[in-house]
Amino acid sequence: MTSANKAARIFKVLSVDTRVRMIELLKSRSLCVNALAKSLSISPAAVSQHLRILRDADVVIAEKRGYFVHYRVNEETLAEWHRTTSEFLAIDPIKKLIIKRD
């Protein structure tokens, strides 16, 4: 997968504000579906749909605890996403100089 394809996939996953808010919540601690639903003021079914997308993208990890499944962020994936998006959004100083001259 090219870096452009990786960046596009990342931005697609993050294009929904609810998923971004879920990631923010899960960065501080693991939570179950009902706790996420309550914190986000959305239904547990909606949380489950967003979690499916985040799991498919390997952003969250599910951990079974008794009767409940708790979710936490995959720090390795977030670090990789950080590198990918930083590279994609970086401005090459040499190209910047060439563009200014034209």
Secondary structure, 3 states (H helix, E strand, C coil): CCHHHHHHHHHHHCCCHHHHHHHHHHHHCCEEHHHHHHHHCCCHHHHHHHHHHHHHCCCEEEEEECCEEEEEECHHHHHHHHHHHHHHHCCCHHHHHHHHHC
